[in-house]
Amino acid sequence: MRRNRRNRGKKPDDYFSAGPIEFARFGRHMIARNRATAEQHKQAREAMAARLPTVIAEIDSLVTDIATLVERLPVTELLQRAWWEYAHTVIKLEGKEPGGEEVGALNTLAYLQSVVASTTPAQEVSGKITEREWSEVTTKTRMLFRLISFDYQMCLTASRTAENPDIDMALEEFRYRAEMLWANVRGKRYQSHESIALSELLAPHSDVLLRLFGLDANSLAGELEKLLHKLTFGLQEMMIEFGDLQKETLAKVDEISSSTGITDVSELRKILHQDREIVDRMEKSMGEMFGLDLFDVGKITHLPRALLAELTWGRGEEKTFLAPGRFAGWPLRVWPTMMRPFVRLNDRVLCFDAFSLFDHFYRVLQRVIFRLAPEYRTTWNDRQKAVSEALPVAYLRKIMPDGHAILSADIVGLQMGSRHPSRPMLYTFLKITSL
């Protein structure tokens, strides 16, 4: 109580207001206060409900503008720059929690790849992306996500409340959270666990993978791990290799000049280029730094062509994302990157987003197998049930090796007010006792 009296007259470090809403900051604490009357609150909700058609039209207009821009821009350069912009924001984090800038950069990358898969090139395509064009496409993409995440959600809830005063707000909040997660959240687990989790989930299906694609679950997870490593550490390793190569090359040039007496730079370069190892390393560094080798699935992995064909969109091959109808081109639809994580451009299969790859790969592969081997559907479901029940127990045993697991139990049901044993059901019932 004494502390409250002592702070009662303290002035905030910052203060601002927006209509009846006031915000004050005291050090690291932010306090908000709503001074709106009941009538003002009602008027605000009515205004938001009335604005819903305008917000929807603005979103649809942004989708059209973005698709038009993508059609006339060089898309390999567009996606390459989007990845570099995302990498730049991540490097700046330096161990801090990601914020709006990082989420916006990742959303831009994945969304633009989805639009690339859904559009065909215009008759006239720019030779190079200008700063104005890059600024325009990224500004519009981030505005699209902002409108869907904020304005659209507030106006939609206000409209639904106006139409039904008895609306279930718990269900409305569930809808809002589900759409926000769908549109904005990437990454289902720590990236260091991705290939392990995928290998263990797919292990029971190795026989059908070998039959269809010629590799088992462990090999498949290992190839995808190469992509994850390249997209996560490739930039750092490339810079280290480039620095080492520069030092070694200069030393080699000095050695050649000292032993031969040659001082002409062009002659020294010709001699240096006779060293096949140095030339290969130069080409690799240049390909990753200025080309597309950081994203080239064919160069990074040994995934079979049959599987790549199932995981890759050609330019304009996806027809549903921008198809007319509700949410055309909105991030609330199923993104093309959620159905196939790769895109084929200039005759190269490219992967720019590790999150899109691993977040949806299990279900993507499941659909592919069901289409290619429909007779395996029942076997897949049975094996999936078994492994999904076994893995949680196995993981818990790793972190609690002295625990005791009870893996099955009978259910006793209550019927007509009296106690009767029900049909036995097998389910995962875990009891851990620390010893």
C-alpha positions as CSV (number, residue, x, y, z in Angstrom):
1,M,0.0,0.0,0.0
2,R,2.8,2.4,0.9
3,R,4.4,1.7,-2.5
4,N,1.2,2.5,-4.3
5,R,0.9,5.9,-2.5
6,R,4.5,6.7,-3.3
7,N,3.9,6.1,-7.0
8,R,0.5,7.8,-7.2
9,G,1.8,11.1,-8.4
10,K,4.5,9.8,-10.7
11,K,4.4,11.1,-14.3
12,P,4.7,8.6,-17.2
13,D,7.8,8.5,-19.3
14,D,5.6,8.5,-22.4
15,Y,1.9,9.2,-23.0
16,F,-0.3,9.3,-26.1
17,S,-4.0,8.8,-26.9
18,A,-6.1,7.7,-29.8
19,G,-9.6,8.9,-29.3
20,P,-10.9,7.6,-26.0
21,I,-8.0,5.2,-25.6
22,E,-5.0,6.3,-23.6
23,F,-1.6,4.8,-23.3
24,A,1.1,5.5,-20.7
25,R,4.6,4.0,-20.2
26,F,6.3,3.8,-16.9
27,G,9.8,2.4,-17.6
28,R,9.2,-1.0,-19.2
29,H,5.5,-1.2,-18.1
30,M,2.7,0.0,-20.5
31,I,-0.7,0.9,-19.2
32,A,-3.8,1.3,-21.3
33,R,-7.1,2.9,-20.3
34,N,-10.4,3.1,-22.2
35,R,-12.4,6.2,-21.4
36,A,-15.1,5.4,-24.0
37,T,-18.7,5.6,-22.9
38,A,-21.1,2.8,-23.8
39,E,-22.5,4.9,-26.6
40,Q,-19.1,5.6,-28.0
41,H,-18.2,1.9,-27.9
42,K,-21.5,1.1,-29.8
43,Q,-20.7,3.7,-32.4
44,A,-17.2,2.4,-32.9
45,R,-18.5,-1.1,-33.4
46,E,-21.1,0.1,-35.9
47,A,-18.4,2.0,-37.8
48,M,-16.2,-1.1,-38.0
49,A,-19.0,-3.3,-39.1
50,A,-19.9,-0.7,-41.9
51,R,-16.3,-0.7,-43.0
52,L,-16.0,-4.4,-43.6
53,P,-16.9,-4.3,-47.3
54,T,-14.3,-1.6,-47.8
55,V,-11.6,-3.6,-46.1
56,I,-12.4,-6.7,-48.1
57,A,-12.2,-4.6,-51.3
58,E,-8.8,-3.2,-50.2
59,I,-7.5,-6.7,-49.6
60,D,-8.7,-8.0,-53.0
61,S,-7.1,-5.0,-54.7
62,L,-3.8,-5.7,-53.0
63,V,-3.9,-9.3,-54.1
64,T,-4.5,-8.2,-57.7
65,D,-1.7,-5.7,-57.6
66,I,0.8,-8.2,-56.1
67,A,-0.1,-10.8,-58.7
68,T,0.3,-8.2,-61.5
69,L,3.7,-7.2,-60.2
70,V,4.9,-10.8,-59.9
71,E,3.7,-11.5,-63.5
72,R,6.0,-8.8,-64.9
73,L,9.0,-9.1,-62.7
74,P,11.9,-11.6,-63.0
75,V,10.8,-14.1,-60.4
76,T,14.1,-15.8,-59.7
77,E,15.6,-12.5,-58.7
78,L,12.4,-11.6,-56.8
79,L,12.5,-14.8,-54.6
80,Q,16.2,-14.6,-54.2
81,R,16.0,-11.0,-52.9
82,A,13.1,-11.9,-50.7
83,W,15.2,-14.7,-49.1
84,W,18.2,-12.3,-48.6
85,E,15.9,-9.7,-47.0
86,Y,14.7,-12.3,-44.6
87,A,18.2,-13.6,-43.9
88,H,19.2,-9.9,-43.2
89,T,16.5,-9.5,-40.6
90,V,17.4,-12.8,-38.9
91,I,21.1,-11.8,-38.7
92,K,20.2,-8.5,-37.1
93,L,18.3,-10.4,-34.3
94,E,21.6,-11.5,-32.6
95,G,19.7,-13.9,-30.2
96,K,16.7,-11.7,-29.6
97,E,13.1,-12.8,-30.0
98,P,11.8,-12.3,-33.6
99,G,9.3,-9.5,-34.0
100,G,7.1,-7.9,-36.7
101,E,9.9,-7.2,-39.1
102,E,11.1,-10.9,-39.1
103,V,7.6,-12.3,-39.4
104,G,6.8,-9.8,-42.2
105,A,9.9,-10.8,-44.2
106,L,9.2,-14.5,-43.8
107,N,5.5,-14.0,-44.8
108,T,6.6,-12.0,-47.8
109,L,9.0,-14.8,-49.0
110,A,6.4,-17.6,-48.6
111,Y,3.6,-15.6,-50.1
112,L,5.5,-14.4,-53.1
113,Q,6.6,-18.0,-53.8
114,S,2.9,-19.0,-53.7
115,V,2.0,-16.2,-56.1
116,V,4.8,-17.3,-58.4
117,A,3.4,-20.8,-58.5
118,S,-0.1,-19.4,-59.3
119,T,0.8,-16.9,-62.1
120,T,2.2,-17.0,-65.6
121,P,4.7,-14.4,-66.9
122,A,3.4,-11.3,-68.7
123,Q,4.3,-10.8,-72.3
124,E,6.9,-8.2,-71.2
125,V,9.0,-9.1,-68.2
126,S,11.4,-6.6,-66.6
127,G,15.1,-7.4,-67.0
128,K,15.9,-6.4,-63.5
129,I,13.9,-5.4,-60.4
130,T,14.2,-1.7,-59.6
131,E,14.2,-0.4,-56.0
132,R,10.9,1.2,-56.7
133,E,9.4,-2.1,-57.8
134,W,10.9,-4.0,-54.9
135,S,9.6,-1.4,-52.4
136,E,6.1,-1.6,-54.1
137,V,5.8,-5.4,-54.0
138,T,7.0,-5.7,-50.4
139,T,5.0,-2.8,-49.1
140,K,1.8,-4.2,-50.7
141,T,2.5,-7.7,-49.4
142,R,3.0,-6.5,-45.8
143,M,0.0,-4.3,-46.0
144,L,-2.0,-7.3,-47.2
145,F,-1.0,-9.3,-44.0
146,R,-1.6,-6.2,-41.8
147,L,-5.2,-5.7,-43.1
148,I,-6.0,-9.4,-42.8
149,S,-4.6,-9.7,-39.3
150,F,-6.0,-6.4,-37.8
151,D,-8.6,-4.4,-39.8
152,Y,-10.4,-7.3,-41.3
153,Q,-10.5,-9.3,-38.1
154,M,-11.9,-6.3,-36.1
155,C,-14.4,-5.4,-38.7
156,L,-15.5,-9.0,-39.3
157,T,-16.2,-9.5,-35.6
158,A,-18.1,-6.2,-35.3
159,S,-20.2,-7.2,-38.4
160,R,-20.9,-10.7,-37.0
161,T,-21.8,-9.2,-33.6
162,A,-24.2,-6.8,-35.3
163,E,-25.9,-9.6,-37.2
164,N,-26.2,-11.8,-34.2
165,P,-26.1,-10.0,-30.7
166,D,-26.0,-13.5,-29.1
167,I,-22.9,-14.6,-31.0
168,D,-20.7,-17.1,-29.1
169,M,-17.6,-15.0,-28.4
170,A,-15.6,-18.0,-27.4
171,L,-16.1,-19.5,-30.8
172,E,-15.4,-16.2,-32.4
173,E,-12.1,-15.9,-30.6
174,F,-11.3,-19.4,-31.7
175,R,-11.9,-18.4,-35.3
176,Y,-9.8,-15.4,-35.0
177,R,-6.9,-17.3,-33.4
178,A,-7.1,-20.0,-36.0
179,E,-6.9,-17.6,-38.9
180,M,-4.1,-15.6,-37.3
181,L,-2.1,-18.8,-36.7
182,W,-2.8,-20.0,-40.2
183,A,-1.7,-16.8,-41.9
184,N,1.2,-15.7,-39.7
185,V,2.9,-18.6,-37.7
186,R,5.7,-20.7,-39.1
187,G,7.7,-23.5,-37.5
188,K,6.1,-26.4,-35.6
189,R,9.2,-27.4,-33.7
190,Y,12.9,-26.5,-33.1
191,Q,14.7,-26.8,-36.4
192,S,17.3,-29.1,-35.0
193,H,14.5,-31.7,-34.3
194,E,12.9,-31.5,-37.7
195,S,14.7,-34.3,-39.6
196,I,14.7,-36.6,-36.5
197,A,11.0,-36.2,-36.0
198,L,10.3,-36.7,-39.7
199,S,12.5,-39.8,-39.9
200,E,10.8,-41.4,-36.9
201,L,7.3,-40.6,-38.2
202,L,8.0,-42.0,-41.6
203,A,10.0,-45.0,-40.5
204,P,7.0,-47.4,-40.7
205,H,6.4,-46.4,-44.3
206,S,9.9,-47.1,-45.6
207,D,8.7,-50.1,-47.6
208,V,6.3,-48.0,-49.7
209,L,8.8,-45.2,-50.0
210,L,11.4,-47.6,-51.4
211,R,8.8,-49.0,-53.8
212,L,7.7,-45.6,-55.1
213,F,10.9,-43.5,-54.9
214,G,13.8,-45.8,-54.2
215,L,14.8,-44.4,-50.7
216,D,13.7,-45.2,-47.2
217,A,12.5,-42.8,-44.5
218,N,15.9,-42.2,-42.9
219,S,17.5,-41.4,-46.3
220,L,14.6,-39.1,-47.2
221,A,14.9,-37.2,-43.9
222,G,18.7,-37.0,-44.4
223,E,18.3,-35.4,-47.8
224,L,15.8,-32.8,-46.4
225,E,18.2,-32.1,-43.6
226,K,20.8,-31.0,-46.2
227,L,18.3,-28.4,-47.4
228,L,17.6,-27.2,-43.9
229,H,21.3,-26.9,-43.2
230,K,22.0,-25.0,-46.4
231,L,19.1,-22.5,-45.8
232,T,20.1,-22.1,-42.1
233,F,23.9,-22.1,-42.2
234,G,24.7,-21.9,-45.9
235,L,25.2,-18.1,-45.8
236,Q,27.6,-18.2,-42.9
237,E,29.6,-21.1,-44.4
238,M,29.7,-19.4,-47.7
239,M,31.2,-16.2,-46.3
240,I,33.8,-18.2,-44.3
241,E,34.7,-20.2,-47.4
242,F,34.9,-17.1,-49.5
243,G,37.3,-15.4,-47.0
244,D,39.5,-18.5,-46.9
245,L,39.5,-18.8,-50.7
246,Q,40.5,-15.2,-51.0
247,K,43.5,-15.6,-48.7
248,E,44.6,-18.9,-50.3
249,T,44.3,-17.4,-53.8
250,L,46.4,-14.4,-52.9
251,A,49.0,-16.6,-51.3
252,K,49.0,-18.8,-54.5
253,V,49.4,-15.8,-56.7
254,D,52.4,-14.6,-54.6
255,E,53.9,-18.0,-54.8
256,I,53.5,-18.2,-58.6
257,S,54.9,-14.7,-59.1
258,S,58.0,-15.5,-56.9
259,S,58.8,-18.7,-58.6
260,T,58.3,-17.5,-62.2
261,G,59.0,-13.8,-62.0
262,I,55.7,-13.0,-63.7
263,T,54.1,-9.8,-62.5
264,D,51.4,-9.3,-65.1
265,V,48.0,-9.8,-63.5
266,S,46.3,-11.3,-66.5
267,E,49.1,-13.9,-66.9
268,L,49.0,-14.7,-63.2
269,R,45.2,-15.2,-63.5
270,K,45.6,-17.6,-66.4
271,I,48.1,-19.7,-64.5
272,L,45.9,-19.7,-61.4
273,H,42.9,-20.8,-63.4
274,Q,44.8,-24.0,-64.4
275,D,44.3,-25.1,-60.8
276,R,41.0,-27.1,-61.0
277,E,40.4,-27.2,-57.3
278,I,40.6,-23.4,-57.0
279,V,38.4,-22.8,-60.0
280,D,35.7,-25.2,-58.6
281,R,35.8,-23.4,-55.3
282,M,35.5,-20.1,-57.0
283,E,32.5,-21.2,-59.0
284,K,30.8,-22.7,-56.0
285,S,31.3,-19.5,-54.0
286,M,30.1,-17.3,-56.9
287,G,27.1,-19.6,-57.4
288,E,26.0,-19.4,-53.8
289,M,26.8,-15.7,-53.3
290,F,25.4,-14.3,-56.6
291,G,23.5,-17.2,-58.1
292,L,20.8,-19.6,-57.0
293,D,23.0,-22.5,-55.7
294,L,22.0,-21.8,-52.1
295,F,18.5,-22.9,-53.1
296,D,19.1,-25.5,-55.8
297,V,17.6,-28.7,-54.6
298,G,19.3,-30.7,-57.4
299,K,22.8,-29.5,-56.3
300,I,22.2,-29.8,-52.6
301,T,20.4,-33.1,-52.4
302,H,20.1,-36.5,-54.2
303,L,16.4,-36.6,-54.0
304,P,15.0,-38.8,-56.8
305,R,13.4,-37.1,-59.8
306,A,10.1,-38.9,-59.3
307,L,9.7,-37.4,-55.8
308,L,10.9,-33.9,-56.9
309,A,8.2,-33.9,-59.6
310,E,5.6,-34.5,-56.9
311,L,7.0,-31.8,-54.6
312,T,7.5,-29.0,-57.2
313,W,5.3,-26.4,-58.8
314,G,6.0,-25.2,-62.2
315,R,5.4,-21.5,-63.0
316,G,1.6,-20.9,-63.0
317,E,0.8,-24.6,-62.5
318,E,-1.2,-24.1,-59.3
319,K,-4.8,-23.1,-60.2
320,T,-6.7,-22.8,-56.9
321,F,-5.0,-20.1,-54.9
322,L,-5.9,-17.2,-57.1
323,A,-9.1,-18.8,-58.5
324,P,-12.2,-16.6,-58.3
325,G,-14.3,-16.9,-55.1
326,R,-14.1,-16.1,-51.5
327,F,-10.6,-15.3,-50.2
328,A,-9.0,-15.5,-53.7
329,G,-5.3,-15.0,-53.1
330,W,-5.7,-14.3,-49.4
331,P,-3.3,-16.0,-47.0
332,L,-6.4,-17.6,-45.4
333,R,-6.6,-20.0,-48.3
334,V,-4.4,-23.1,-48.6
335,W,-1.1,-21.7,-49.8
336,P,0.6,-23.4,-52.8
337,T,3.8,-23.7,-50.6
338,M,1.7,-25.9,-48.2
339,M,0.9,-28.3,-51.0
340,R,4.4,-28.4,-52.7
341,P,7.4,-26.8,-51.1
342,F,9.6,-26.4,-54.2
343,V,9.3,-24.3,-57.4
344,R,10.8,-25.0,-60.8
345,L,12.3,-21.8,-62.4
346,N,14.8,-21.7,-65.3
347,D,14.8,-25.5,-65.3
348,R,16.1,-25.7,-61.7
349,V,14.1,-27.0,-58.7
350,L,14.5,-24.4,-56.0
351,C,13.7,-24.3,-52.2
352,F,13.6,-20.9,-50.5
353,D,11.7,-21.5,-47.3
354,A,12.6,-24.3,-44.8
355,F,9.5,-23.7,-42.7
356,S,7.1,-24.3,-45.6
357,L,9.1,-27.5,-46.3
358,F,9.0,-29.1,-42.9
359,D,5.7,-27.7,-41.5
360,H,3.7,-29.5,-44.2
361,F,6.0,-32.2,-45.6
362,Y,4.4,-35.2,-43.7
363,R,0.9,-34.4,-45.0
364,V,2.2,-33.5,-48.5
365,L,3.9,-36.9,-48.7
366,Q,0.9,-38.7,-47.4
367,R,-1.3,-37.2,-50.2
368,V,1.3,-38.1,-52.8
369,I,1.4,-41.8,-51.6
370,F,-2.4,-42.1,-51.4
371,R,-2.6,-40.9,-55.0
372,L,0.2,-43.1,-56.3
373,A,-0.6,-46.2,-54.2
374,P,-4.3,-45.9,-53.1
375,E,-4.2,-49.5,-51.8
376,Y,-1.8,-48.4,-49.1
377,R,-4.2,-45.9,-47.5
378,T,-5.5,-48.4,-44.8
379,T,-1.9,-49.6,-44.0
380,W,-0.8,-46.0,-43.7
381,N,-3.6,-45.1,-41.3
382,D,-2.9,-48.2,-39.1
383,R,0.9,-47.6,-39.0
384,Q,0.4,-43.8,-38.4
385,K,-1.9,-44.6,-35.4
386,A,0.7,-47.0,-34.0
387,V,3.7,-44.7,-34.4
388,S,1.8,-41.6,-33.1
389,E,0.9,-43.5,-29.9
390,A,4.4,-45.0,-29.5
391,L,6.6,-41.8,-30.1
392,P,5.3,-39.7,-27.2
393,V,6.1,-42.5,-24.7
394,A,9.5,-43.0,-26.3
395,Y,10.3,-39.3,-26.1
396,L,9.2,-39.1,-22.5
397,R,11.3,-42.1,-21.6
398,K,14.3,-40.3,-23.1
399,I,13.9,-37.4,-20.7
400,M,12.7,-39.5,-17.8
401,P,14.5,-42.8,-18.1
402,D,13.5,-44.0,-14.6
403,G,9.8,-43.4,-15.3
404,H,7.1,-46.2,-15.5
405,A,4.7,-46.2,-18.4
406,I,1.2,-47.9,-18.3
407,L,0.3,-48.1,-22.0
408,S,-3.3,-49.4,-21.9
409,A,-6.4,-49.3,-19.7
410,D,-10.0,-50.5,-19.9
411,I,-12.8,-47.9,-19.9
412,V,-15.7,-48.4,-17.5
413,G,-18.9,-46.7,-18.7
414,L,-22.0,-45.6,-17.0
415,Q,-25.3,-46.6,-18.7
416,M,-28.8,-45.9,-17.5
417,G,-27.6,-44.8,-14.1
418,S,-25.8,-48.1,-13.4
419,R,-22.3,-49.1,-13.8
420,H,-21.5,-51.5,-16.7
421,P,-18.2,-52.4,-18.1
422,S,-17.9,-50.9,-21.6
423,R,-16.1,-52.4,-24.6
424,P,-12.4,-52.4,-23.8
425,M,-10.5,-49.5,-25.6
426,L,-6.8,-49.3,-26.2
427,Y,-5.4,-45.9,-25.8
428,T,-2.2,-44.3,-24.6
429,F,-2.4,-43.7,-20.9
430,L,0.9,-42.5,-19.4
431,K,1.8,-42.4,-15.8
432,I,5.3,-41.3,-14.9
433,T,6.7,-42.0,-11.5
434,S,10.1,-40.6,-10.7
435,L,12.2,-43.0,-8.8
